[in-house]
Amino acid sequence: MLRRANKRRGRADPLIALINVVFLLLIFLMVAGTVAPALSRDVELIDTADPASRPPPDAPVILADGRLVLDGVETTAADLARARLATGEAEIRIVPDRNLPAHQLIEVISELRAAGATEVWIVTERAAQ
């Protein structure tokens, strides 16, 4: 007498469903992950190693010793922030010296923010070599 094997029709393994969901999420994130459109091939980006590129002319400079200088005149962070806020500018761009210690830069930024600046931008050089 031949005996037929019992075929069990069980439920699918729940791990398969989890793998499918993760795979679909991966595909979705790969497709939706492009945030910015690609640049046109006709665009040539600015080379910051070019000596003609300069920081904004109205940006104050923080020297290596921590002094804040605007147009050759030494000033304080609070005075600078008040002058900019009086003209309606709430954003301030500063140019720190390369040798300025980081803690002094953070102190100046904190003083500018405390005096009312909504945003403080640090102008840096990024030389492509």
Summary of the structure (lengths in Angstrom):
residues: 129
radius of gyration: 29.3
end to end distance: 83.9
largest distance: 107.7
contacts: 240
relative contact order: 0.14
helix: 33%
strand: 14%
